[in-house]
């Protein structure tokens, strides 16, 4: 389990962080997770004041730390992290297609993207861009914080919250399935890659929670040729500093996966 170092003042957490860093080989790089990189210089300055020097420090995001461990564990699969910008581009294509349908579930979306007041094509495209950007952010947050209650229901083809068939959740669920379901755009893309004969071209795209589930399910099914949680070079402790909130997904990834691979120290 992760080791928690707690204080009601962030500057006091520098002391336990410095003490833990002193235990490492000075030539080893220490990985420190920060919520934003504006905190990087402050931590480096405080550590230098306390220790006299701050060297061999690598500041990364929590998502990158999890992704690196997941990617190192996967074997015989070329996987890359699906970027939010890619999700937005795919959603833009789907939204353009939905504008041509007559399904009443899309009426709220059509009223926004094609209002009764005439707008030029540039303004209409700008609305598609804005809506797809907001939806790509929401879908990421749904996976992080509402995966079990919301996404699980969507994958089963039903609403989790709204019972009315023409509500906001219904068209969001349809968008999600058009992107991630068994016949969605992203699934179709990954399946086409698997049909290629060149292994170096078979780079599948997954969101971080999807990649985590692949590793978790492979471990449960004992698929030794796909995942090996202890493979790769030995890694030192991971220090998570100043992150005051962890989504349900991040909590599970830390306690159920990363904590079995390396020591975790949390300084919230």
Secondary structure, DSSP 8 states (H G I E B T S, - for coil): --EE---SSGGGHHHHHHHHHTTS-TTS-EEEEESSTHHHHHHHHHHHHHHS---SEEEE-HHHHHHHHHHHHB-S-EEEE--HHHHHHHHHHHHHHHTT---GGGHHHHHHHS-SS---HHHHHHHHHHHHHHHHHHHHHHHHHSIIIIIHHHHTTS-SS--STTSHHHHHHHHHHHHHSTTSHHHHHHHHHHT-S-GGG-EEEE-HHHHHHHHHHHHHTT-TTTB-TT-SS----EEEES-----HHHHHIIIIIGGGTS-EEEE-
